[in-house]
Structure formats: structure tokens, C-alpha cells
Amino acid sequence: MSNREAASYLDLSVRQTQRAKSRFREVGVESLIHGNTGGKPPNYVAEHIRDFVARQAMTRWEGASSSHMSELLLEEKGFHLSAKTITRILKERGIKSPFTHKGPKKHRRRERKKRFGEMVQIDAPPFDWLCNGSMLSLHAPSTTPRGRSSPCGWNRRNASSAISTSWTA
């Protein structure tokens, strides 16, 4: 089998296939195993440190948050563990934190008004409706659930910021 055929079967480049073949000739079947297999990840926390954190969380640091425990660990032992790591260690050991994230409050719908017009929502952004530079605000109520409309009105802001209003039905 050529290198090109092997590369297409393995979904590798020809150069990667050549390197894999040469490693296989030198080392044998062991060369096919990934080099990091069996190693510990770089963020691994030693078991004695995990034990220490769990012990302290149940005794001296009882009632403290994970963030506070992280600060205490830095002060007392001189090394840093993130609050997330401490939370994970405590969760693995079955130790519940007194500070858990509370979910969002449920949205409560307001009660529907009994009569039409008891509650009206009005929007009035200023806009140059007449295309002459005079900013007018059309006071328009939101559409009601039943499709009824309410009266609209115009506001005009003059130089002294006084508002004059005329309403139409």
C-alpha cells in the first residue's frame, strides 16, 4: 500500500502517514497509543489537597462560600484554588454549600382588567412627522387584546419646552 492510499484511508496527510510509519518501525504497536494516555491533566488537584479542603469545609470554614474558602486557602497555605474547583471538590464529597445559586423568579402575569380602558399603555417617541424639522410626538396607545383602538393625540415641543396638546378621537 502506498503512502497516499494509507493517508486517504486514515484521513491523514501523506507526511503524517510517513511519520506514523517510521515511529511504528522504531517503537512498534506502542507508537499507536497517544503520548498523553495515562497521564494526569495539568489542572489535576492532588488527593491530599482535596482531603484538606473537604476537612476544612466541614470544620473551620463551615458556612463560608467557595470564594471565601479560596481566599482562606491562599492566606493559610499560600496556594490558589479557584472557587469553582472548591465547589467541585465539595460536590464530589457530598458536602452541600450553604450558598447555592438561586434560579430566576417566575414571572407572574398581572390580572386582566375587567373593563376596557382601565389600563392603557401609551408610546410617544418624538419624530419629524411633517418633514420640516418640527419634532412631534404621536401619543398612540398600544393595541388592546380585543383589537379595539383608543384615541390618539399630538404633542408639539416648542422652544421653551412647554407642551401643547390637541386630542382627536
C-alpha positions as CSV (number, residue, x, y, z in Angstrom):
1,M,0.0,0.0,0.0
2,S,1.4,3.4,-0.9
3,N,1.6,6.3,1.5
4,R,-1.0,8.2,-0.5
5,E,-3.5,5.3,-0.2
6,A,-2.8,4.9,3.5
7,A,-3.3,8.6,4.1
8,S,-6.7,8.6,2.4
9,Y,-7.8,5.6,4.5
10,L,-6.6,7.1,7.7
11,D,-7.8,10.6,6.8
12,L,-4.3,12.0,7.4
13,S,-1.8,13.8,5.2
14,V,0.9,11.9,3.4
15,R,3.6,13.5,5.7
16,Q,1.7,12.4,8.8
17,T,1.4,8.9,7.4
18,Q,5.1,8.7,6.8
19,R,5.9,9.9,10.3
20,A,3.4,7.3,11.8
21,K,5.1,4.5,9.7
22,S,8.6,5.5,10.9
23,R,7.5,5.6,14.5
24,F,5.8,2.2,14.1
25,R,9.1,0.7,12.7
26,E,11.1,2.1,15.7
27,V,8.7,1.5,18.6
28,G,6.1,-1.0,17.4
29,V,2.5,-1.1,18.4
30,E,3.1,1.2,21.3
31,S,3.6,4.1,18.9
32,L,-0.1,4.0,18.0
33,I,-1.1,4.9,21.6
34,H,-1.4,8.7,22.2
35,G,1.5,10.1,24.2
36,N,-0.7,11.7,26.9
37,T,-2.5,8.4,27.7
38,G,-2.3,7.6,31.4
39,G,-1.0,11.0,32.4
40,K,-2.8,13.4,34.8
41,P,-4.3,16.6,33.4
42,P,-2.4,19.8,34.1
43,N,-5.4,21.1,36.2
44,Y,-5.4,18.0,38.5
45,V,-5.7,18.7,42.2
46,A,-3.8,16.2,44.4
47,E,-5.8,13.9,46.7
48,H,-4.2,15.3,49.9
49,I,-5.3,18.8,48.9
50,R,-8.8,17.6,48.2
51,D,-8.9,16.0,51.6
52,F,-7.7,19.1,53.3
53,V,-10.3,21.3,51.6
54,A,-13.1,18.9,52.4
55,R,-12.0,18.7,56.0
56,Q,-11.7,22.4,56.4
57,A,-15.1,23.0,54.8
58,M,-16.7,20.8,57.4
59,T,-14.9,22.3,60.4
60,R,-13.1,25.7,60.4
61,W,-14.6,27.0,57.2
62,E,-18.2,25.8,57.8
63,G,-20.7,28.3,56.4
64,A,-18.2,30.0,54.2
65,S,-18.8,30.4,50.4
66,S,-16.5,28.8,47.9
67,S,-15.0,32.2,47.0
68,H,-14.2,32.8,50.7
69,M,-12.7,29.3,51.1
70,S,-10.5,30.1,48.1
71,E,-9.2,33.3,49.7
72,L,-8.7,31.5,53.1
73,L,-6.7,28.7,51.3
74,L,-4.4,31.3,49.7
75,E,-3.9,33.1,53.0
76,E,-3.3,30.0,55.1
77,K,-1.4,27.6,52.7
78,G,-0.1,30.0,50.1
79,F,-1.6,28.4,47.0
80,H,-4.6,29.2,44.9
81,L,-7.6,27.0,44.0
82,S,-10.5,28.6,42.2
83,A,-13.9,28.8,43.8
84,K,-15.2,26.6,41.0
85,T,-12.6,23.9,41.8
86,I,-13.5,24.1,45.5
87,T,-17.2,23.8,44.7
88,R,-16.4,20.7,42.5
89,I,-14.4,19.1,45.3
90,L,-17.2,19.7,47.9
91,K,-19.8,18.3,45.5
92,E,-17.7,15.2,44.9
93,R,-17.5,14.6,48.6
94,G,-21.3,15.2,49.1
95,I,-20.8,18.4,51.1
96,K,-23.5,20.9,50.4
97,S,-22.7,24.5,50.1
98,P,-24.9,27.0,52.1
99,F,-24.5,29.3,49.1
100,T,-26.2,27.8,46.1
101,H,-27.3,29.7,43.0
102,K,-31.0,30.6,43.2
103,G,-32.9,30.3,40.0
104,P,-34.7,33.3,38.5
105,K,-38.1,34.3,40.0
106,K,-41.0,33.2,38.0
107,H,-42.8,35.8,36.0
108,R,-46.3,36.4,37.4
109,R,-48.8,37.7,34.9
110,R,-50.9,40.5,36.1
111,E,-54.7,40.0,36.4
112,R,-56.6,41.1,33.4
113,K,-58.6,44.4,33.8
114,K,-62.3,43.9,34.0
115,R,-63.3,46.9,31.8
116,F,-61.9,48.3,28.6
117,G,-59.8,51.4,29.2
118,E,-58.9,50.7,32.8
119,M,-55.3,50.4,31.8
120,V,-53.8,51.9,28.6
121,Q,-50.2,51.8,27.6
122,I,-49.1,54.8,25.6
123,D,-45.9,55.2,23.5
124,A,-44.8,58.7,22.2
125,P,-41.4,58.9,20.6
126,P,-40.5,62.2,19.1
127,F,-40.3,62.2,15.2
128,D,-40.2,64.6,12.4
129,W,-43.6,63.6,11.0
130,L,-44.1,66.7,8.8
131,C,-40.5,66.6,7.4
132,N,-40.0,70.2,8.3
133,G,-37.7,69.9,11.3
134,S,-40.6,70.2,13.9
135,M,-40.4,67.2,16.2
136,L,-43.9,65.9,17.0
137,S,-44.9,63.0,19.3
138,L,-47.8,60.9,18.3
139,H,-49.4,59.6,21.5
140,A,-50.7,56.3,20.5
141,P,-52.0,53.6,22.8
142,S,-50.9,50.0,22.3
143,T,-53.4,47.8,20.6
144,T,-55.7,46.1,23.0
145,P,-56.1,42.3,23.1
146,R,-59.6,42.7,21.6
147,G,-58.3,44.8,18.7
148,R,-60.0,48.0,19.9
149,S,-58.2,51.3,19.5
150,S,-58.2,54.3,21.8
151,P,-57.9,58.0,20.9
152,C,-54.6,59.3,19.6
153,G,-53.1,62.8,20.3
154,W,-50.3,65.0,19.1
155,N,-47.8,66.8,21.3
156,R,-45.5,69.5,19.9
157,R,-42.5,70.7,21.8
158,N,-41.7,74.3,21.3
159,A,-38.5,76.2,22.2
160,S,-39.5,76.8,25.9
161,S,-40.1,73.0,26.3
162,A,-43.8,73.6,27.1
163,I,-46.1,71.0,25.7
164,S,-49.3,71.9,23.9
165,T,-51.7,69.1,23.3
166,S,-54.6,68.6,21.0
167,W,-56.6,65.3,21.2
168,T,-58.5,63.6,18.5
169,A,-60.8,60.7,18.8
